[in-house]
Amino acid sequence: MLWDKALTVAKNASEAQVLLPIATMSSVVSEQGTDFFIKVMNDNLNKKIQQGQTQNNPFLPYDEQMFVDTVGHEHVCLLNKYPVGDPHLLICSKAFVSQSSLLDLHDFSAWIQGVTYPNVVGFFNSASEAGASQRHRHMQLIKTTVPLEEMILSGKLPFKHKLFTFDRINSEKAYFCYLAAMHDLGLTPKNTALNINEPIECLPYNILLTQHWMLVIPRLTNHVGDIFANALNYSGCFLVKDQQQHDWLIDYGCLRLLTECVAP
């Protein structure tokens, strides 16, 4: 099982001190009846930034100590070297595929192998404007609660989105719901066939994916002020650089920030 292997690999990587968690101190902030989780990052963030400046593609080749398993014919599962959870998994394409091009059925088939576990949240950042830090195709997985789940499922999110619910998720169902969302939200070029072989570049968006629902969010920008937002923020979990950003976010409003990062 994927998560069992991941826990073993993460334990070995942690003992070898090659995992560099970036999130430590956390707090809970209540806003409009919802408890948001805010974590403050540690000094490992600087190491991540430095690696990003010196390494063009960390997935080609990937660090063998991060390898968890092969997932289908076209993807591998890796540990995130700079995790925000324990463990934090990446489902990466074996060959280079642009992060901003349309996902395909193989992507969903591989991703969902990690989603069908209790308390797992999958998230995807399609481009830099949506919070992506790497251009190589990768979907992410962590085990966490979803503070915004009640608001998501009740239809009370105050920004543009598409929500799909499932009794039991499967890759085909999730993929065709995804295509419908991309069309309805205007995230794919007009008058473009979805079955051609050429990659289709999309406007920026995020996905949150669980066993029972999928949320697609069109993105306008990846930040407000100095605080950056990716897909995981739309679960109600935030990462900030320091206490000053933590206090600023509380004053500004978590939900306000999320709304202002969404395409109108």
C-alpha positions as CSV (number, residue, x, y, z in Angstrom):
1,M,0.0,0.0,0.0
2,L,1.3,3.4,-1.0
3,W,1.0,5.2,2.4
4,D,2.6,2.2,4.2
5,K,5.6,2.4,1.9
6,A,5.7,6.1,2.3
7,L,5.8,6.0,6.1
8,T,8.7,3.5,5.9
9,V,10.7,5.6,3.4
10,A,9.9,8.8,5.4
11,K,11.2,7.2,8.6
12,N,14.4,6.1,6.9
13,A,14.9,9.5,5.3
14,S,14.2,11.3,8.6
15,E,16.8,9.1,10.4
16,A,19.3,9.9,7.6
17,Q,18.4,13.6,8.1
18,V,17.7,14.2,4.4
19,L,14.1,15.3,5.1
20,L,13.8,19.0,5.9
21,P,10.4,19.9,7.2
22,I,9.5,23.6,6.7
23,A,6.5,23.9,9.0
24,T,6.8,23.9,12.8
25,M,4.9,26.1,15.2
26,S,1.1,26.2,14.5
27,S,-1.9,28.1,15.8
28,V,-5.7,27.9,15.4
29,V,-7.5,31.1,14.5
30,S,-11.3,31.4,14.5
31,E,-12.9,33.4,11.7
32,Q,-16.6,33.5,10.8
33,G,-17.2,30.3,12.8
34,T,-14.3,28.4,11.0
35,D,-11.0,27.5,12.7
36,F,-8.1,28.1,10.3
37,F,-4.7,26.5,10.9
38,I,-1.7,28.7,10.6
39,K,1.8,27.3,10.6
40,V,5.0,29.3,10.8
41,M,7.9,28.1,8.6
42,N,11.4,27.5,10.0
43,D,14.9,28.0,8.6
44,N,14.6,25.1,6.2
45,L,12.6,27.4,4.0
46,N,15.8,29.1,3.1
47,K,17.4,25.8,2.1
48,K,14.4,25.1,-0.2
49,I,14.7,28.5,-1.8
50,Q,18.5,28.0,-2.4
51,Q,17.8,24.6,-3.9
52,G,15.2,26.1,-6.2
53,Q,17.8,28.7,-7.4
54,T,20.5,26.1,-8.2
55,Q,18.5,23.0,-9.4
56,N,16.4,23.4,-12.5
57,N,14.2,20.2,-12.0
58,P,14.4,18.2,-8.8
59,F,12.3,15.4,-10.4
60,L,14.6,14.7,-13.3
61,P,16.5,13.1,-11.9
62,Y,14.9,12.7,-8.5
63,D,16.7,12.0,-5.3
64,E,16.6,8.2,-4.8
65,Q,16.2,8.6,-1.0
66,M,12.9,10.3,-1.8
67,F,11.6,7.4,-3.9
68,V,8.5,5.7,-2.6
69,D,7.1,3.6,-5.5
70,T,6.1,3.5,-9.1
71,V,2.5,4.5,-9.6
72,G,1.1,3.2,-12.9
73,H,3.2,3.4,-16.1
74,E,3.8,7.1,-16.2
75,H,4.3,8.3,-12.6
76,V,6.4,7.8,-9.5
77,C,5.6,8.6,-5.9
78,L,8.2,10.6,-4.1
79,L,8.6,12.2,-0.7
80,N,8.6,16.0,-0.6
81,K,12.0,16.8,0.7
82,Y,10.6,19.9,2.3
83,P,7.3,18.6,3.8
84,V,4.5,20.5,5.3
85,G,3.0,17.2,6.7
86,D,4.4,13.9,7.8
87,P,4.8,12.4,5.3
88,H,4.1,14.7,2.3
89,L,3.9,12.9,-1.0
90,L,4.3,13.9,-4.6
91,I,2.9,12.1,-7.6
92,C,5.2,13.1,-10.4
93,S,5.3,12.3,-14.1
94,K,8.3,10.2,-15.1
95,A,8.9,12.3,-18.2
96,F,8.7,16.1,-18.2
97,V,5.1,17.4,-18.6
98,S,4.3,21.0,-18.1
99,Q,2.5,21.7,-14.8
100,S,0.3,24.2,-16.5
101,S,-1.0,21.9,-19.2
102,L,-4.3,20.0,-18.9
103,L,-4.2,17.0,-16.6
104,D,-5.1,13.6,-18.3
105,L,-6.7,10.4,-17.1
106,H,-3.3,8.9,-16.3
107,D,-2.6,11.7,-13.9
108,F,-5.9,11.1,-12.0
109,S,-5.4,7.3,-12.0
110,A,-2.0,7.7,-10.3
111,W,-3.1,10.5,-8.0
112,I,-6.2,8.7,-6.7
113,Q,-4.1,5.7,-5.6
114,G,-2.9,8.0,-2.8
115,V,-6.3,9.7,-2.2
116,T,-8.3,6.6,-1.2
117,Y,-7.1,6.6,2.4
118,P,-8.7,8.2,5.4
119,N,-7.9,11.9,6.1
120,V,-5.9,12.3,2.9
121,V,-6.1,15.5,0.9
122,G,-4.7,15.8,-2.6
123,F,-3.9,19.2,-3.9
124,F,-2.6,20.6,-7.2
125,N,-1.2,24.0,-8.2
126,S,-1.4,24.4,-11.9
127,A,1.0,27.3,-12.4
128,S,3.1,29.9,-10.5
129,E,0.0,32.2,-10.3
130,A,-1.7,29.2,-8.5
131,G,1.2,28.6,-6.1
132,A,3.3,26.1,-8.1
133,S,7.0,26.2,-7.4
134,Q,8.0,23.6,-10.0
135,R,7.1,23.4,-13.7
136,H,7.4,19.6,-13.8
137,R,4.0,17.8,-13.5
138,H,3.3,16.8,-9.9
139,M,0.2,16.3,-7.7
140,Q,0.5,16.4,-3.9
141,L,-0.8,14.4,-1.0
142,I,-0.9,14.9,2.8
143,K,-2.8,13.6,5.7
144,T,-4.7,16.5,7.4
145,T,-8.1,17.7,8.5
146,V,-9.8,20.2,6.2
147,P,-10.9,23.2,8.3
148,L,-13.0,24.6,5.5
149,E,-14.8,21.3,4.6
150,E,-18.1,22.3,6.1
151,M,-18.1,25.6,4.2
152,I,-17.0,23.8,1.0
153,L,-19.7,21.2,1.2
154,S,-22.5,23.6,2.2
155,G,-21.9,25.8,-0.8
156,K,-20.9,28.8,1.2
157,L,-17.5,29.6,-0.3
158,P,-17.5,33.3,-1.1
159,F,-15.5,32.9,-4.4
160,K,-15.8,31.3,-7.8
161,H,-15.3,27.5,-7.8
162,K,-16.8,24.2,-8.9
163,L,-17.5,21.4,-6.5
164,F,-18.2,17.7,-7.2
165,T,-19.1,15.1,-4.6
166,F,-18.7,11.3,-4.8
167,D,-20.1,8.4,-2.9
168,R,-16.9,6.5,-4.0
169,I,-14.3,8.2,-6.1
170,N,-12.7,6.6,-9.1
171,S,-10.3,8.1,-11.7
172,E,-12.6,8.2,-14.6
173,K,-15.4,10.0,-12.7
174,A,-12.9,12.5,-11.2
175,Y,-11.3,13.1,-14.6
176,F,-14.5,13.8,-16.4
177,C,-15.7,16.1,-13.6
178,Y,-12.4,17.9,-13.9
179,L,-12.9,18.4,-17.6
180,A,-16.4,19.8,-16.9
181,A,-15.0,22.2,-14.4
182,M,-12.2,23.4,-16.7
183,H,-14.8,24.1,-19.4
184,D,-17.4,25.7,-17.1
185,L,-14.8,28.0,-15.4
186,G,-13.3,29.0,-18.7
187,L,-9.8,27.6,-17.8
188,T,-9.2,26.0,-21.2
189,P,-8.9,27.8,-24.5
190,K,-12.2,28.2,-26.3
191,N,-12.9,26.1,-29.4
192,T,-10.2,23.6,-28.4
193,A,-10.8,19.9,-28.7
194,L,-9.9,18.0,-25.6
195,N,-8.9,14.8,-27.3
196,I,-6.0,16.0,-29.4
197,N,-2.4,14.9,-28.7
198,E,-0.9,18.4,-28.3
199,P,-0.7,19.7,-24.7
200,I,-3.4,22.2,-23.8
201,E,-2.2,25.1,-21.7
202,C,-4.7,26.2,-19.1
203,L,-5.3,29.3,-17.1
204,P,-4.2,29.1,-13.5
205,Y,-6.2,27.0,-11.0
206,N,-6.1,24.8,-8.0
207,I,-7.6,21.4,-7.1
208,L,-8.4,20.0,-3.7
209,L,-9.3,16.3,-3.9
210,T,-10.5,13.8,-1.2
211,Q,-12.3,10.5,-1.2
212,H,-15.6,12.2,-1.3
213,W,-15.3,15.5,-3.1
214,M,-13.2,17.6,-5.6
215,L,-13.0,21.4,-5.6
216,V,-11.6,23.4,-8.6
217,I,-10.7,27.0,-8.1
218,P,-9.7,29.5,-10.8
219,R,-6.8,31.7,-9.6
220,L,-6.0,35.3,-10.3
221,T,-2.8,35.7,-8.3
222,N,-0.5,33.7,-6.0
223,H,-0.2,36.3,-3.2
224,V,-1.7,39.2,-1.3
225,G,1.0,41.4,0.2
226,D,3.9,39.1,1.2
227,I,1.7,36.0,1.9
228,F,1.6,33.4,-0.9
229,A,-1.4,31.1,-1.4
230,N,-1.5,27.7,-3.0
231,A,-4.2,24.9,-3.2
232,L,-3.6,23.8,0.4
233,N,-4.6,27.2,1.7
234,Y,-8.1,26.6,0.3
235,S,-8.5,23.7,2.8
236,G,-8.1,26.3,5.5
237,C,-4.4,25.6,6.3
238,F,-1.9,28.4,5.9
239,L,1.9,28.7,5.9
240,V,3.6,32.0,6.8
241,K,7.2,33.0,7.0
242,D,7.3,34.5,10.5
243,Q,5.3,35.9,13.4
244,Q,4.8,39.2,11.7
245,Q,3.1,37.6,8.7
246,H,1.1,35.5,11.1
247,D,-0.3,38.6,12.9
248,W,-0.8,40.4,9.6
249,L,-2.9,37.5,8.2
250,I,-5.1,37.4,11.3
251,D,-5.8,41.1,11.0
252,Y,-6.4,40.9,7.2
253,G,-8.6,37.8,7.3
254,C,-7.9,34.3,6.0
255,L,-11.1,34.1,4.0
256,R,-10.6,37.6,2.6
257,L,-7.1,36.7,1.3
258,L,-8.4,33.5,-0.3
259,T,-11.2,35.4,-2.0
260,E,-8.9,38.0,-3.4
261,C,-6.6,35.4,-4.9
262,V,-9.4,33.9,-7.0
263,A,-10.3,34.9,-10.5
264,P,-13.5,37.0,-10.5
